[in-house]
Structures are given as structure tokens and as C-alpha cells.
């Protein structure tokens, strides 16, 4: 049994089950703007969308062309997806001769310069955001930064935690209960999150320009015209050619507690990197091109499949926000864009994520050992690159795990009084018993069908553009109400007002601001990290 029996029995109590209806969730969807020719847009972030620096819902990620669409927290999945779809309708109505790329992996890239770095103006905050992005490109290459995904944010209500704490941690206060339980959830997710990659991965193919022939050969990818294919891959995005790369392999972060996490992550901001030191702080023109020459510029540079989060104030470091106010929510980061769903994520996928996250919360979650950390990294890579390999046991192990989560789907269905969670649970189980129904397999089916029937020399681009046009038309047909249009136009206007009120700063002022930003460090934890002992 993967679930803690006592916790499962506790959740069966009507009031505890009902408290699940207080879960809040929000979605961040990334997506590249592309031209009608299927290339990354070189246009500026459209004014129609508002200020990328100051808009709460429509901003940019690494690239000026990489949109980030952010919902507010919602009480139900349906409400959350409704807002996400409404935001997409507004965005698509403002795209001029452009489309949104439907895949996590980017289109054809002729050079790094094809990926324009996002611009945020000349305020101190805007300058820092741009320099940070320049540093990412310098360290990891811009190609990796053009990958898009879904981030799923989820939090449990205080009513849930109060009862949970009374049952299992009566000696702790509410803040301690939440922090410890959320970190237990995170540790279990790190152990088992590869299963979610297997179930929701949707990027078994990429354009051949994304990686070299040698790396593709090493990763056992097959080239078909303009495309590299992982025949049993779940997610190239989460694999060795995507986010899961060697650049951060030596970086250690401890998840024993909030104090261990904030301290070890912050340490990476202070440790010099010989390689990044060679790059220097400035380019040949004397302009800053990374925030620091240390292992990490800021905490968000560390890539993890899940993050404990607290809402940070302006210019407040994430680790300091966590240590000051505790964990507010969890961010799940290993979700590929669903290329068959216009918004990039379906209600069923959202329900699968929530069932899985709840299972991590209700499982025994010991501290991670040194050997476990190594195994987790290896397993994530293996499943991302070959999750559907019939010679491996990944699908069978996921079946066994998922088959035990039916009570959680039923609890959530009861709390929300709908059948979404039951339907999502059953369909996911069916797909695990019939791997051809997994999303990654369906992407390959769609690719193979198009490649065979059209004999196209550019099947990756053609499939993407076919889906992109379908999604664009879907949102044009879902016209906004006058009230919705007025709301988003007002939000865009207000974001520009906020942007214009920010004082401009000179390049010379950056150094002092960066020094101030990095100067405070979380306190040293009392106990040594388990993985280091």
C-alpha cells in the first residue's frame, strides 16, 4: 500500500473529506508566438496584451516571444480552466499574422539569435529581469530556454491543515504543520513524479535543429526528415536534451525541511563557478550579461520538477519569503503542453495532477538519502527518454501505484460533487493498461499519420501548424463578451500605467541593486541534511 492507512482513514471522515473542496489551484501556461511560416516571432510583445513587466495574467518568460499566461487561484478545476480559456481567447484575438505553437519543444531554430530575449524596460526591476535572462542564455543556451510547459499551482486550506495537524502533529502550530507536510509532499513527489511525466508527457518529438546529431544518437533518437523521434519517449522536454541536463547535476538542494531547503538553495547563490567566472559579469561592450558569476544567479535558476512556494514581495528573494512566511502552495513543473488541447491542459489532466499530488501528501515520506537523490535523477531521465519501453517496468509500476489511488479520486469527487476526478482516474488507468492511449503515443500516431499521408519534408512543422491553426480558430469562434473584453483591455491599460510610473535606472545602478538583492541569507539549519550525513 503506497498510502498511509491512518491518513487515508482520517480523510474518510466527512468533515475532512469536505475540506478538500477548499483546495485552491492556479495554472501558468507557456507558449511561443510563431509566424505563419512556423518560426519564432521576432515581433515585440503586443501592446494589446499590456506590459509584460506589470500585467498579472499575460507576461513573458525567457523570450519576448514566449508568452506566459497566468490564472488567479480558483476553487474548482472548471473555474480555473474557464479563466485560462478566456485569457487565450483574448490573446488569440490580438495575434496579428501569428499563432501559438502547440508543442512544448520549439519550432525550427537556425541560430540562438532566433530566440529574442524578453524586454522589460529600463527600471531596476526590468533591467534585472533582462540581465538574468541574458545570463541563462549564456549558461545554458537560448534553445533550452525556448521550451514551454505547464506549471500547476495547488494549495490546501487552513481548515484541512488544522484537522490534519490535530490528528498527526498535535505538538506543532499551524505554520509548522503546513511547512512539514508540504515538504513531505515534495519529497514524495520527487520520488514518484516520474509517473506523472509518463502519464501526461506529450513531447516525444522535436525539430532536428534543437539538438546535435551526436547527442540525438547518444539519446537513441531517430531522425525522420525534419524531426527527431523518441519512439518510446514520454517527454523530451524533461529528458537529457531538455531541462534534465548536466549543467546543474552537481548542485545539491536538501528537502529535509524548509530551513534546509532555503539554506542549501541560497548557498548556490554564493558559490563561485569557475566556468561562469570566465564569462565575466559584462560583455565586450561593458554591459552586464549575468547577475553574478556564481553557481546560480537567483533561486529560480535551479530547475526542479516541483517547488515549495510563497508569494514574494517586489524584489524579495523566494527563499527569504519562504523562511519568513512559510510554504503557501506547491508548484508542479513537470507537465508538458497537451498539443491536442487549445489551452495546453485539459480538465482531466488537471484532475490527474490533483489526485497524484494528494497521494504524495498522504504517503509516508522519509528524508531523501544520498543514493535516493542519485536514483531520482537517473529515473527521471530514463522515463522521460524511454518511458514506454516495453522492456522496462515503468508502465507496470505506474499501473500498480495508480490503481491504489481510486479512494482519493472518490474523495475529491465527493468533495466537489462531480464525476471529473472519477472519469480522469479511470481514463488514466485505461491508458496505462493500453499504452497506445498515453498522450506521448498519440502524438507519435498523429505525426506518423501526417508523415505517411503527405510525404512532407517538414512533418514536425506541418503537424504543429495544423494544430496551431485549429486552436487559433477555436478561440476566434469563442468570442469574448463585452464585459470580458472590457476587463482585459482595462487590465492592459492599468499594467502600462504601472509600468510608466516606474522610474528609469541607469546601467551603473544595477550593481548596487543586485548586491542588495543577494545580501541576506537564510539561517543555517540546526541539523545536518540526511543526504549528507
Secondary structure as GFF3:
##gff-version 3
##sequence-region A 1 533
A	DSSP	alpha_helix	5	12	.	.	.	ID=ss1
A	DSSP	alpha_helix	14	19	.	.	.	ID=ss2
A	DSSP	three_ten_helix	20	22	.	.	.	ID=ss3
A	DSSP	beta_strand	24	35	.	.	.	ID=ss4
A	DSSP	three_ten_helix	47	49	.	.	.	ID=ss5
A	DSSP	beta_strand	58	60	.	.	.	ID=ss6
A	DSSP	beta_strand	66	70	.	.	.	ID=ss7
A	DSSP	alpha_helix	77	93	.	.	.	ID=ss8
A	DSSP	beta_strand	98	100	.	.	.	ID=ss9
A	DSSP	three_ten_helix	112	114	.	.	.	ID=ss10
A	DSSP	alpha_helix	124	140	.	.	.	ID=ss11
A	DSSP	alpha_helix	142	145	.	.	.	ID=ss12
A	DSSP	beta_strand	150	155	.	.	.	ID=ss13
A	DSSP	alpha_helix	158	168	.	.	.	ID=ss14
A	DSSP	alpha_helix	174	200	.	.	.	ID=ss15
A	DSSP	beta_strand	205	207	.	.	.	ID=ss16
A	DSSP	alpha_helix	213	218	.	.	.	ID=ss17
A	DSSP	beta_strand	222	224	.	.	.	ID=ss18
A	DSSP	beta_strand	227	229	.	.	.	ID=ss19
A	DSSP	three_ten_helix	246	248	.	.	.	ID=ss20
A	DSSP	alpha_helix	258	267	.	.	.	ID=ss21
A	DSSP	alpha_helix	274	279	.	.	.	ID=ss22
A	DSSP	three_ten_helix	299	301	.	.	.	ID=ss23
A	DSSP	beta_strand	306	309	.	.	.	ID=ss24
A	DSSP	alpha_helix	318	325	.	.	.	ID=ss25
A	DSSP	beta_strand	329	335	.	.	.	ID=ss26
A	DSSP	alpha_helix	347	361	.	.	.	ID=ss27
A	DSSP	alpha_helix	370	386	.	.	.	ID=ss28
A	DSSP	alpha_helix	394	402	.	.	.	ID=ss29
A	DSSP	three_ten_helix	403	405	.	.	.	ID=ss30
A	DSSP	alpha_helix	406	416	.	.	.	ID=ss31
A	DSSP	alpha_helix	420	433	.	.	.	ID=ss32
A	DSSP	three_ten_helix	435	437	.	.	.	ID=ss33
A	DSSP	alpha_helix	439	454	.	.	.	ID=ss34
A	DSSP	alpha_helix	459	477	.	.	.	ID=ss35
A	DSSP	alpha_helix	482	500	.	.	.	ID=ss36
A	DSSP	three_ten_helix	507	509	.	.	.	ID=ss37
A	DSSP	alpha_helix	510	518	.	.	.	ID=ss38
A	DSSP	three_ten_helix	530	532	.	.	.	ID=ss39
###
